[in-house]
Amino acid sequence: MKCPYCNSKKIKVVDKRGCANSDVIRRRRECMKCKKRFTTHEKVESIGLRIVKKDGKIESFDKDKIIKGMLKACEKRPVSIEKIQCAADDIESELRKQKSIDIPSQKVGNLVMKKLKKIDKVAFIRFASVYREFKDVGEFLKEVKSL
C-alpha cells in the first residue's frame, strides 16, 4: 500500500470497519510521512456480475454507477458518503448471493430504492421519480403518499 498523495510506503491503519451485511472492510489509513488520511476498501475478488438492461443489452456490473446514482439522489441532503458507500456495498453483496451472474437491471434499481427509502425519504422520491419514469404529478403524489 502506498500513500496516494506522496507515494510513501509508511502507512498505518487508524480505523477498521465492516459495513453491515457486507463482505467489505473499510480501513482508514494515515501516511506517516505527509500525515494525510485516506480510505481503502478490502474485499474478496470474485466472479464479475453482468447486468441485463431493459433492452436486453448486457454490461459489466459497476458499483460506482450505484454510488453516483445515490449521490445524485442525496444531493443537498444530510447523508454521508460513508452511508452511501456502505449501502452500495450491501447491494453488491445481495447481488452476489443470487444464483446467476446475470442480474436484471430492475433488481438493482429496486435494491437501490429499498436502501434509499431507509436512508432518506426525499432521496428515495428523487431516485424513484427518475427510475420509475413518472409520467405526471399524480404518479409522483401516489408514491409520496405511500411513504
QUILINKA-V335899 format. One record per pair of residues at least 4 apart in sequence whose C-alpha atoms are under 8 Angstrom apart, sorted by the first residue. I is the first residue (numbers start at 1). J is the second residue. D is the distance in whole Angstrom. If there is no record, write none. Layout:
I_J_D ; I_J_D
//
This chain:
1_9_6 ; 1_11_7 ; 2_7_5 ; 2_8_5 ; 2_9_5 ; 2_10_8 ; 2_11_7 ; 3_7_5 ; 3_8_5 ; 3_9_6 ; 3_10_8 ; 3_11_7 ; 3_31_6 ; 4_38_8 ; 5_34_8 ; 5_36_8 ; 6_33_8 ; 6_34_7 ; 8_31_7 ; 8_33_7 ; 9_31_8 ; 10_31_6 ; 10_32_6 ; 10_33_7 ; 11_29_7 ; 11_30_6 ; 11_31_5 ; 11_32_6 ; 12_29_6 ; 12_30_5 ; 12_31_7 ; 12_32_7 ; 13_27_7 ; 13_28_6 ; 13_29_4 ; 13_30_6 ; 14_27_7 ; 14_28_5 ; 14_29_5 ; 14_30_7 ; 15_27_6 ; 15_28_5 ; 15_29_7 ; 16_25_7 ; 16_26_6 ; 16_27_4 ; 16_28_6 ; 17_25_6 ; 17_26_5 ; 17_27_6 ; 18_22_7 ; 18_23_7 ; 18_24_6 ; 18_25_4 ; 18_26_6 ; 19_23_7 ; 19_24_6 ; 19_25_7 ; 19_26_8 ; 19_86_5 ; 19_89_7 ; 19_90_7 ; 20_86_7 ; 20_90_7 ; 21_90_6 ; 21_93_7 ; 22_86_8 ; 22_89_6 ; 22_90_5 ; 22_93_6 ; 23_43_6 ; 23_44_8 ; 23_89_8 ; 23_93_7 ; 24_41_6 ; 24_42_6 ; 24_43_5 ; 24_44_8 ; 24_89_7 ; 25_41_6 ; 25_42_5 ; 25_43_7 ; 26_39_7 ; 26_40_6 ; 26_41_5 ; 26_42_6 ; 27_39_6 ; 27_40_5 ; 27_41_6 ; 27_42_8 ; 28_37_7 ; 28_38_6 ; 28_39_5 ; 28_40_7 ; 29_37_6 ; 29_38_5 ; 29_39_6 ; 29_40_7 ; 30_35_6 ; 30_36_6 ; 30_37_4 ; 30_38_7 ; 31_35_5 ; 31_36_6 ; 31_37_6 ; 47_101_8 ; 48_60_7 ; 48_61_7 ; 48_101_7 ; 49_60_6 ; 49_61_5 ; 49_96_7 ; 49_101_5 ; 49_102_6 ; 49_103_7 ; 50_58_6 ; 50_59_6 ; 50_60_5 ; 50_61_5 ; 50_101_6 ; 50_102_5 ; 50_103_6 ; 51_58_6 ; 51_59_5 ; 51_60_6 ; 51_61_6 ; 51_102_6 ; 51_103_5 ; 51_104_6 ; 51_105_6 ; 52_56_6 ; 52_57_6 ; 52_58_5 ; 52_59_7 ; 52_102_6 ; 52_103_6 ; 52_104_5 ; 52_105_6 ; 53_57_5 ; 53_58_6 ; 53_59_8 ; 53_104_6 ; 53_105_5 ; 53_106_8 ; 54_104_8 ; 54_105_7 ; 54_106_8 ; 62_66_7 ; 63_67_6 ; 63_88_7 ; 63_89_8 ; 63_92_7 ; 64_68_6 ; 65_69_6 ; 66_70_6 ; 66_88_6 ; 66_112_7 ; 67_71_6 ; 67_84_7 ; 67_85_7 ; 67_88_6 ; 68_72_6 ; 69_73_6 ; 69_127_8 ; 70_74_6 ; 70_84_7 ; 70_112_8 ; 70_116_8 ; 70_123_8 ; 70_127_8 ; 71_75_6 ; 71_81_8 ; 71_84_7 ; 73_123_5 ; 73_124_7 ; 73_126_6 ; 73_127_5 ; 74_78_8 ; 74_79_7 ; 74_120_8 ; 74_122_8 ; 74_123_5 ; 75_123_8 ; 77_123_8 ; 79_83_7 ; 79_84_7 ; 79_119_8 ; 79_120_8 ; 80_84_7 ; 81_85_6 ; 82_86_6 ; 83_87_6 ; 84_88_6 ; 85_89_6 ; 86_90_6 ; 87_91_6 ; 87_115_6 ; 88_92_6 ; 88_112_8 ; 89_93_6 ; 90_94_6 ; 91_95_6 ; 91_108_8 ; 91_111_6 ; 91_112_7 ; 92_96_6 ; 93_97_6 ; 94_98_7 ; 95_103_7 ; 95_108_8 ; 96_101_7 ; 103_107_7 ; 103_108_8 ; 104_108_7 ; 105_109_6 ; 106_110_6 ; 107_111_6 ; 108_112_6 ; 109_113_6 ; 109_131_7 ; 110_114_6 ; 111_115_6 ; 112_116_6 ; 113_117_6 ; 113_124_6 ; 113_127_7 ; 113_128_7 ; 114_118_7 ; 115_119_6 ; 116_120_6 ; 116_121_7 ; 116_123_6 ; 116_124_5 ; 117_121_5 ; 117_123_8 ; 117_124_5 ; 120_124_6 ; 121_125_6 ; 121_147_8 ; 122_126_6 ; 123_127_6 ; 124_128_6 ; 125_129_6 ; 125_143_7 ; 125_144_7 ; 126_130_7 ; 127_131_6 ; 128_132_5 ; 128_133_8 ; 129_133_6 ; 129_134_5 ; 129_140_7 ; 130_134_7 ; 134_139_6 ; 134_140_6 ; 135_139_7 ; 136_140_7 ; 137_141_6 ; 138_142_6 ; 139_143_6 ; 140_144_6 ; 141_145_6 ; 142_146_6 ; 143_147_7
//
